[in-house]
Structure formats: structure tokens, C-alpha cells
């Protein structure tokens, strides 16, 4: 039976966290998916430590979350807070654009100090890889960027609060479905249009699914792999489908279901919502089983996810 929390309290957060902890204690693995703009919301303050303490074995995230953690790392002092963002007029929004400030809820990311600073370095890495005949995933190029330490002089926050740095140090597997719609994805496409790069230099979403299938097959034995979904959308929808793909499309025998599932979203499920299917509905798609521990918390993930992580970290 799924546990459904519309108006959560501390006990409900602990309930989901206890399920997460029990799964890891039994020797299971955990996939965490990041939708929305959780990196700009500074989830790295807790997620980085979750990674360092081996409480996350694989991540799935949007291209925006992948790059925005690094942007926060190198441009934090240039961010502008807009606490009255709900009251902005279209003319005021245009003023932000003209100042090179791209708004994410109440936070504006500075284009020159964030996007362009990273672009200058990562384009070199892309072009060097192409010249060497290499093909890598989007996150691999950013790992290479971070490991080069070329950005280190520009760090503006404690590096311990960057989840991408923690992931690069662990060489944590990351799945980035739909990377092309991120800013760096757009920039990469622009180089391809100009003929400076070839699309094949970047591995595709299909190859991400192939990689995930292999990873899942190697790690789903015993207690299995759990699924902790932050927000809705492709970051969660893409990886959770690997189980029915292996069982139904590849017709592999004895593919384990996801062994734990928790979703945090403030969007009520419906045909047109952003939340994705509720846990019980996922049973009908061959993703979860009847006895899979299931939790859904309809609330703001920027509040709930850090609370769950803090509980797991003993903070």
C-alpha cells in the first residue's frame, strides 16, 4: 500500500527516510532523481554529503541541474535574489534579461559570470575530445572540467557544498535525459550548427538508457535498487522505465522491480500534471511490485528533500 502525504509533518518525512535507510542498511542501492531547479535551490548543501557518505549510488537529473550546480560554484556572489518575484511585471522581467540575468523563481543566474565562464572552458574539452576521436556523455565532459581544476580559482562557495564535485570525486554514474534542452546543450548545438563540433561527439539519450540497463542488471541483485524521485518530469520518468524495458521489450527473465520508491512533488497527479504517475499506477507498468515500499509526498521538494537528507545524515 502506498503512503500518500498531502500535508506532511516531520513524522511523514521520517517515515520515508526510514524506508530509505532500511533499504541501504539491507545492502540495497539507491537512485536519486533531480527535476526542477534543485541545484539553484542549493540542494548541494546536503546532497554532496549524501554522495560522500555513499547514500546515493546513481543519479538521474536534468541538464539544468547538472550545469547549475557548477554555476553556483563559480558565480554565487553574482547571483541576484528577487524575493518579490511573483510581483514582477513583464517590463521588469525584460530588464533582467537586458542585464544578463536569467531568473529561476527568486534567483537570477548571471549569464556572463556563470554560463559564459563555463562555456569558455568546456568548449575546449569538447573540441579536444572530438580531435581525439572520443565520444562521452554530457556529465563525463563536466567531470573532466571539474577534475582539470581550471575552475578552482573561481570557486565562490565551499567546494564541499557542490554535489557535482562530490560526484566527480566518486565517479558517480549519472543519467541526464533530455540534456539537449539545457543551456550547455543549446551551446553544444550551436557549435554543431556552426560546423565546429559534430553531434556524434556527445553520446545520446539512447546510449544513456543502454548504460542504465547494464548498470541496473549489475546492481539489482539481492535487496535491489531503490528510487528516490525529487520532482516530476523526465529526470524520473526516463530512468524508472528501464525495468519494464528489460522485462517486456528485451524479454529478459527475472528482472527485479524497483525495491523502494518515494516521490516528492507539489503537483497533484492528472493527465496534464507535471508529477508523473503515483506509485500504485506504476505497478500496472511493471515498474513497482505490490510489496514495494511506496511513499508520495505532495509538497515543495526544496523543503522536503533536504529534510529527508538531513535525517539520513544525522544532522
N, C-alpha and C positions, 0 to 999 in steps of 0.2 A: 504494500500500500504506500503510495507516495504521500509525503507530508508537505502540506501546502500552507505557506505563511503569507498572508496579505499584509498584516500589520505586525511586524516582528518585534520581539523584545530580546533581551540578552539570552534568555533560555533557548530560544529558537536558533539563534546563531551558534550557540554552544552545541546544540543537538546536531547540526550539520557538521560542525567542526569535529565533534567526537566521532562521527562516521568516517570522516576523512582520516583522522588519526588512527582509528581502529584498522582501516584498510592498509595504511602504511605499516602499522605495527605487525600485521599479519604477513608482511613481506610483499605487499602489492605495490604497483607503480601508479603514478598519478599524472594525468594530462590536465593542464590548466589552459583554458582558452580566454583570450582577451579581446573584447569588442569595444566599441565606443572609443573614447579618448582617455583610457585609463593611464597611459603614460604621462600625458599632460596633467592629469589629476594627481600625479606623483605617487602612483602605486609602487614605484620602485623603492620607496621608503620601507616597505615590508616585503615586497616580492623578491627583492635582491637577497635578503636574508633567507627567505624560503628556499631559494635556489642554492645558496651556500650550504644550508643545512640538509640538502638532499630531500626536501619535501615536495619537490617537483622534478619529474623525470623527463618530461617533454612538454613543450608549449605550442599552442596554435594561436596566432594573433594576426590582426590586420596589418597591412603595410604601414598604416599611420602609427600604430602603437610601436612597431619596430623602430621607426625612424625618430619618433617624437621623444623617446627616452634619451636618445643621443642628443637631440636638440636641446632638451632641458639640461643635459650635462654640460654643454658648451655655451649656452646662451641664456642661462637662467636670469642673470641680472638685467637682461634687456627685455624680459617679458613684461607686459603691462597688464595689470589687473583691472577689470571693468565690473565692479560689484553690481552696478545698476544696469547690467546688460539687457535685461528684459525691457527697459525703457528706451533703448536706443532707437532713433529714427533711421530710416533708410539713408538720409543725408549723412548722419553720424557714422553709419557703417561704411559709407563710401570714403569718409575722411580717414578711417582706419586703414582701408585699402591703400589710399594715396600715401599714407605714412609707412607702407610696407609692413602693416600689422594684420596678420590673419587671425581672426577670432575663433576660439574654441570655447564656447559657453562664456565663462567670465575671465578667460585668459587669452591674451593676444600673443601669438608667436611672431617674433621679428624675422622678416624674410631674410634680410642681409646677414644678420648675426647667426641665424640658425640654418635655414635652408642652404644659402649660398656658401656658407663656411664648410658645410659637409660636402656639398656638390664639388667644390674645388679639389677635394682630396679623393672622393670616391670615384670620380670620373677617371682619374689616373689609374686607379686599381682596376676598373672595368677594362680600360684600354690595354693595360699591361696583360691582363688575363686573356683578352682576345688575341693579342700578339703571340702569346704562348700557346694558343690553341686550347685554353681552358674553358670549361663551362661549369658555373657554380650556381647555387641557389641564392636568392636575394640576401638571406641572412648570412650566408657564408662570406659574401663580399663585405658586409658590415662587421663581421667578426675580424676579417683581415684588416679592416680600417682601424678597429679598436686595438688590435694586437700590435699594430705598427707603432702605436703611441704617438703618432703625428698630431693627434688632437690633445694630448695630455697637457701642454702648456695653456690650453684654453678652458680647462675644466673650471666650472663655476659653482659646482656643488660638491659635497663629499662624494668621492667615487664609490663609496660603499652604498650609496643610495641609487645607483644606476643598475637596474636589473639586466640591461644588455651587457654591461661589463661583467657582472656576475655570471651570466650565461656564457659569455665568450671564454671566461676563465675555466668553466666546466666543460666547454664544448657541448653545451646542452642542445639536443635536437630541437629545431623549431620548424613548424609548418606555417607558411604565410600564404593562405589562399587569397586570390584576388589582389596580389601585390601591385599589379599594374595601375590600380586606381589611387595609389599613394603619391605623394609629391615626388619622391625619388623614382617611382615607377613612371610618372609623367616625364621626368627629366631624362630617364633612360630612353623612353620612347622618342623624345625629341632628338637625341643623338642618333638613333636609328633612322629617323626621317631625314636627318642631315647627311646620312651616309657615313658617320664617324664610328658607329658601332653596328654590329649585326644582332638581330633579335636572338639568334641561337647562342649568344654569349651568356644569356640568362636562362637557367633551367626553368621549366614551365610548371604550371599548376598540376598538370597530369603527372609530371615527374615527382611532384610533392606527394601526390596520392600513392604513387608506386613506392616511394620511400616509406611512407607511413604504413602501408600494408606490410612491408618487410619488417619494419620496427615492431609493429603490433604482433606479428607472428612470433617474433623472437622474445617478446616481453610479456605475453598474455598468459603464460602458464601459471599454475599454482593459484595464488589469490587473484590474479588478473590485473587489469588496468582500470583505474577509476577515471572519472571525467568531472572536472570542476569548471563549470561554464560561467564566465562573467559577462553578462550582457547577451544579446541575441545576435542574429546575423551570421555571416559566412564564417567567422572565426570559430563558431561552434558547429554550425551546420555541416561544414566541409569535413572535419575530422571524424565526427561521430558516424558518418556514413561508411567508414572503412569496414566496419563489421558486417553489415548486410552485403556490401560489395564482395567481400571474400566468401561469405556463406552462400549468397544467392547467384552472383554473377560469375565468380570464379568456381563456384561449387566445390570449395574446399571443405573437407569433413571436419567436424568438431571445432568450429571457430567459436571461442568463448565470447559471450556477451560482455559489454562494459560492466565492470564489477561494482561500481558505485557511481551515483550521479547526483550532482547538485547544480542547480541553475539559479543565478541571481539576475532578476530583470524587473524593471518597473513598468513593463509593457504587458498588459493582460493579453493572453493568447486569443487569437481570432484569425480569420482568413487573411486579414490585411495588417496584422501587427508585426512588430519587429522581434518578437520574443522567441519565435520558434515553437515547436510542439512541446506540450507539457510531458513530463516523464511517462505517464501511463500510455499516452498516444505513441510514444517511441517503441513500446512493446510491439505494436502492430507492424512496425517497420523492421523488426528484427535487430534492434539496437540494444534494448534492455530486456531483461527477463523478469518474470513475475516476482522473484525474490530479491531482485537488485535493490539495495538501499537507495531510496529516491527522496530528494528534497528540492522544493522550489520556493524561493523567497522573492515575492514581488515587492521590491524596494530598490532604492538607489544603490547601485553597485559600488559607488565611490564611498559609501558608508559601510556597507555590509562586508565587502571583500576584505578591507583592512582589519575589520573586527575578527573575522574568521582567521586570518593570517596571524594576528596578534595573539589569539588564543592558542593557535598551534605552536607559536614560537615562545609561549610562556611569558609574554610581556605584561 
